Amino acid sequence: MAPSPPANPVAASGAPSLPRTAFFISDSTGITAETLGSALLANFPGMLFVRHTIPFVDSVNGAIAVSLDIQRVIDSGAQPVVFTTVKSADIRSALDVPGSVLVDLLSGHLTELEVALGTSRSEQLGQFHGVGDIDRYFARMRAVEYAIEHDDGQSGRALDIADVIIIAPSRCGKTPTTMYLALQYGLLVANYPLTDDDFPTDGLPGSVNRHAAKCFGLTTNPLRLSQVRHERRPNSVYSSLAQCTLELRRAEDLYRRNRVPFLNSSTKSVEEMSAVIMQSMRLRS
């Protein structure tokens, strides 16, 4: 392989270099390659990357086809970074195009585990994001169905079996966080929107009041909430900064009175919010 260029080359004018190209290539869904590769790239916040995720590269012929895309980037004068979670040595070899940087995200760790566990790895493809444990898979699907039924307070049925009930004013991130917890972890999650009809009140709204111990609140920055709501209903009372400020203040007061743990979602990803919720509610296995 050609030697790597400096981490953040700067043009003669002092301007930062053009974005680098990053490929995330997998013999399965590509989720692991993209997740691990992106975690590594996050350590270089000053650089921009054009990202290409290519799943299901499970044959040498498929890898050769992908290598042509890599070669085109090289021919343009750039040096792409290629992250792979491909198990087959032959397929990885076909992806190792001179002029690129190949980062194998699994092989070294798998070799270490083979030694530590005293057994050889499986050659079966796509095991991590396949159906795998059938009971766990169907539990996740049931959790998704539960989340859909209980989205935005649509149903008060079976709240007693919920693992957590997320409460918050509209557009604070309830639904994406609910769906992530259901799909990723198989948790039964309901969410309930706090509206003007829920105030003034000392306790939680009627349908969730009996389940206060399961509740977790979200809040956000008033300006951010106003901007998000403006995209949905521009120039409305609903999206006004005054209304957003009022709703958030009342929601936070409600959380504190009822000892409901809560977090500010304005600067957190769905993954970060989910991790905090699971830790706060003691939902980690």
C-alpha positions as CSV (number, residue, x, y, z in Angstrom):
1,M,0.0,0.0,0.0
2,A,1.1,3.6,-0.6
3,P,2.0,5.5,2.6
4,S,-0.8,7.4,4.3
5,P,-0.9,11.2,3.8
6,P,-0.8,13.5,6.8
7,A,-4.0,13.2,9.0
8,N,-5.2,16.6,7.9
9,P,-3.3,18.0,5.0
10,V,-3.6,21.7,4.4
11,A,-3.4,23.4,1.0
12,A,-0.8,26.0,0.3
13,S,-3.4,28.7,0.9
14,G,-4.0,27.3,4.4
15,A,-7.4,25.9,3.6
16,P,-8.3,22.4,4.8
17,S,-8.0,19.6,2.3
18,L,-11.0,18.2,0.4
19,P,-13.1,15.5,2.1
20,R,-11.6,12.0,2.2
21,T,-13.6,9.0,1.0
22,A,-14.4,6.2,3.4
23,F,-15.9,2.8,2.4
24,F,-17.6,0.6,4.9
25,I,-17.7,-2.9,3.3
26,S,-19.3,-6.0,4.8
27,D,-20.3,-9.5,3.9
28,S,-23.5,-8.9,5.8
29,T,-25.7,-5.8,6.5
30,G,-22.8,-3.3,6.9
31,I,-24.1,-2.1,10.2
32,T,-21.1,-3.2,12.2
33,A,-18.6,-1.9,9.7
34,E,-20.3,1.5,9.6
35,T,-20.7,1.7,13.4
36,L,-17.1,0.7,14.2
37,G,-15.6,2.6,11.3
38,S,-17.5,5.8,12.1
39,A,-16.5,5.4,15.8
40,L,-12.8,5.5,14.6
41,L,-13.4,8.4,12.3
42,A,-15.1,10.4,15.0
43,N,-11.6,10.8,16.6
44,F,-10.7,13.1,13.7
45,P,-13.4,15.8,14.0
46,G,-11.4,18.3,11.8
47,M,-11.8,16.1,8.7
48,L,-14.7,15.6,6.4
49,F,-15.5,12.2,4.9
50,V,-17.7,11.1,1.9
51,R,-19.1,7.8,3.1
52,H,-20.1,4.7,1.1
53,T,-21.6,1.7,2.9
54,I,-21.6,-1.5,0.8
55,P,-23.3,-4.5,2.3
56,F,-23.5,-8.2,1.3
57,V,-20.1,-8.4,-0.4
58,D,-20.0,-12.2,0.1
59,S,-18.0,-13.3,-3.0
60,V,-14.7,-12.6,-4.7
61,N,-16.5,-11.4,-7.8
62,G,-18.6,-9.0,-5.7
63,A,-15.4,-7.7,-4.0
64,I,-13.8,-7.2,-7.5
65,A,-16.8,-5.1,-8.5
66,V,-16.4,-3.0,-5.4
67,S,-12.7,-2.7,-5.9
68,L,-13.4,-0.8,-9.2
69,D,-15.2,1.9,-7.2
70,I,-12.3,2.1,-4.9
71,Q,-9.9,2.4,-7.8
72,R,-11.9,5.2,-9.3
73,V,-11.4,7.2,-6.1
74,I,-7.7,6.5,-6.3
75,D,-7.6,7.5,-10.0
76,S,-9.1,10.9,-9.0
77,G,-6.0,11.5,-6.9
78,A,-7.4,10.6,-3.5
79,Q,-6.5,7.9,-1.0
80,P,-9.7,6.2,0.3
81,V,-10.0,4.5,3.6
82,V,-11.6,1.1,3.4
83,F,-13.2,-0.4,6.6
84,T,-14.2,-4.0,6.3
85,T,-15.8,-6.7,8.5
86,V,-15.4,-9.3,5.8
87,K,-14.4,-12.8,7.2
88,S,-13.1,-14.4,4.0
89,A,-9.4,-13.8,3.4
90,D,-9.9,-14.1,-0.4
91,I,-12.6,-11.4,-0.4
92,R,-10.5,-9.1,1.8
93,S,-7.6,-9.6,-0.5
94,A,-9.7,-8.5,-3.5
95,L,-10.7,-5.3,-1.6
96,D,-7.0,-4.4,-0.8
97,V,-6.5,-2.1,-3.7
98,P,-3.0,-0.5,-3.9
99,G,-3.3,3.2,-3.1
100,S,-6.1,2.7,-0.5
101,V,-5.8,2.1,3.2
102,L,-7.6,-1.1,4.3
103,V,-8.7,-1.3,7.9
104,D,-9.8,-4.8,8.9
105,L,-12.1,-4.3,11.9
106,L,-12.4,-8.0,12.9
107,S,-9.5,-10.3,11.9
108,G,-7.0,-9.3,14.6
109,H,-9.7,-9.5,17.4
110,L,-11.0,-12.8,16.1
111,T,-7.5,-14.3,16.1
112,E,-7.0,-13.2,19.7
113,L,-10.4,-14.8,20.6
114,E,-9.6,-18.0,18.9
115,V,-6.5,-18.3,21.0
116,A,-8.2,-17.3,24.2
117,L,-11.3,-19.6,23.7
118,G,-9.3,-22.5,22.2
119,T,-11.6,-22.9,19.2
120,S,-11.9,-21.7,15.7
121,R,-14.3,-19.0,14.5
122,S,-17.4,-19.8,12.4
123,E,-17.2,-19.1,8.7
124,Q,-20.9,-18.5,8.5
125,L,-21.7,-15.0,7.2
126,G,-23.9,-12.3,8.8
127,Q,-24.4,-13.9,12.2
128,F,-24.4,-10.8,14.3
129,H,-27.2,-9.1,12.4
130,G,-29.0,-12.2,11.3
131,V,-32.0,-13.7,13.1
132,G,-29.6,-15.6,15.5
133,D,-31.4,-16.3,18.8
134,I,-34.9,-16.8,17.5
135,D,-36.5,-15.9,20.9
136,R,-34.6,-12.7,21.2
137,Y,-35.4,-11.8,17.6
138,F,-39.2,-12.2,18.1
139,A,-38.9,-10.3,21.4
140,R,-37.5,-7.4,19.5
141,M,-40.3,-7.6,16.9
142,R,-42.9,-7.7,19.7
143,A,-41.3,-4.7,21.3
144,V,-41.5,-2.8,18.0
145,E,-45.2,-3.6,17.8
146,Y,-45.7,-2.5,21.3
147,A,-43.9,0.8,20.6
148,I,-46.1,1.5,17.5
149,E,-49.3,0.8,19.5
150,H,-48.2,3.1,22.3
151,D,-46.6,5.9,20.3
152,D,-47.7,9.4,21.3
153,G,-50.2,8.2,23.9
154,Q,-52.4,6.4,21.4
155,S,-53.1,3.5,23.8
156,G,-53.2,3.1,27.5
157,R,-53.5,-0.7,27.2
158,A,-50.9,-2.9,29.0
159,L,-48.9,0.0,30.4
160,D,-48.3,-2.2,33.4
161,I,-45.9,-4.4,31.4
162,A,-43.9,-1.4,29.9
163,D,-40.2,-1.3,30.8
164,V,-40.3,2.5,30.5
165,I,-42.7,5.2,29.6
166,I,-41.1,8.3,28.0
167,I,-42.9,11.5,28.6
168,A,-42.2,14.9,27.0
169,P,-43.7,17.8,25.2
170,S,-44.1,17.3,21.4
171,R,-41.0,17.1,19.3
172,C,-38.5,16.4,22.1
173,G,-37.4,13.0,20.7
174,K,-39.8,10.6,22.2
175,T,-40.6,8.5,19.2
176,P,-37.1,7.9,17.8
177,T,-35.8,7.0,21.2
178,T,-38.8,4.7,21.8
179,M,-38.2,2.9,18.5
180,Y,-34.5,2.6,19.1
181,L,-34.9,1.0,22.5
182,A,-37.5,-1.4,21.1
183,L,-35.6,-2.5,18.0
184,Q,-32.1,-2.5,19.5
185,Y,-32.8,-4.0,22.9
186,G,-36.3,-5.5,22.7
187,L,-37.6,-3.2,25.5
188,L,-41.3,-2.5,25.8
189,V,-41.5,1.3,25.6
190,A,-44.5,3.6,25.5
191,N,-44.4,7.3,25.1
192,Y,-46.8,10.0,26.1
193,P,-46.9,13.7,24.9
194,L,-47.4,16.4,27.4
195,T,-49.9,18.9,26.1
196,D,-51.7,22.0,27.4
197,D,-54.5,19.7,28.6
198,D,-52.1,18.1,31.1
199,F,-51.6,21.3,33.0
200,P,-52.0,22.6,35.6
201,T,-51.6,19.4,37.6
202,D,-49.5,18.3,40.5
203,G,-49.3,14.6,39.5
204,L,-48.6,13.0,36.1
205,P,-51.4,12.8,33.5
206,G,-54.1,10.3,34.2
207,S,-53.1,7.5,31.9
208,V,-49.5,7.3,33.2
209,N,-50.0,8.5,36.8
210,R,-50.3,5.0,38.1
211,H,-47.0,4.1,36.4
212,A,-44.9,7.0,37.7
213,A,-42.0,4.7,38.6
214,K,-41.7,3.6,35.0
215,C,-41.6,7.2,33.6
216,F,-38.6,9.0,32.2
217,G,-38.8,12.6,30.9
218,L,-37.2,14.4,28.0
219,T,-36.7,18.2,27.7
220,T,-34.7,20.3,25.2
221,N,-33.6,23.8,24.5
222,P,-36.5,26.2,23.8
223,L,-34.9,27.7,20.7
224,R,-34.1,24.3,19.3
225,L,-37.7,23.1,20.0
226,S,-39.1,26.2,18.3
227,Q,-36.9,25.5,15.2
228,V,-38.0,21.9,15.0
229,R,-41.7,22.7,15.4
230,H,-41.4,25.5,12.9
231,E,-40.6,22.9,10.2
232,R,-43.9,21.2,11.0
233,R,-46.1,24.2,11.6
234,P,-44.5,27.4,10.6
235,N,-45.6,30.7,12.2
236,S,-47.9,29.0,14.6
237,V,-48.5,29.4,18.4
238,Y,-47.3,25.8,18.6
239,S,-43.9,26.6,17.2
240,S,-43.5,30.1,18.9
241,L,-40.5,30.5,21.2
242,A,-42.8,31.7,24.0
243,Q,-45.0,28.5,23.8
244,C,-41.9,26.2,23.6
245,T,-40.4,27.9,26.6
246,L,-43.6,27.6,28.6
247,E,-44.1,24.0,27.8
248,L,-40.6,23.0,28.7
249,R,-40.7,24.9,32.0
250,R,-43.9,23.2,33.0
251,A,-42.6,19.8,31.9
252,E,-39.4,20.2,34.0
253,D,-41.4,21.3,37.0
254,L,-43.7,18.3,36.6
255,Y,-40.7,16.0,36.4
256,R,-39.2,17.4,39.6
257,R,-42.4,17.4,41.6
258,N,-42.9,13.7,40.7
259,R,-39.3,12.7,41.0
260,V,-39.2,11.6,37.3
261,P,-35.7,11.4,36.0
262,F,-35.1,13.4,32.8
263,L,-32.5,14.6,30.4
264,N,-32.0,17.4,27.9
265,S,-32.1,15.9,24.4
266,S,-30.9,19.0,22.5
267,T,-27.3,17.9,22.2
268,K,-27.6,14.1,22.5
269,S,-28.1,11.4,19.9
270,V,-30.7,8.7,20.1
271,E,-28.0,6.2,21.1
272,E,-26.8,8.5,23.9
273,M,-30.3,9.2,25.2
274,S,-31.1,5.5,25.1
275,A,-28.0,4.6,27.1
276,V,-28.8,7.2,29.8
277,I,-32.4,6.0,30.0
278,M,-31.3,2.3,30.4
279,Q,-28.8,3.2,33.0
280,S,-31.2,5.5,35.0
281,M,-34.0,3.0,34.9
282,R,-31.7,0.0,35.6
283,L,-32.7,-1.7,32.3
284,R,-29.3,-3.0,31.4
285,S,-29.0,-6.7,31.6
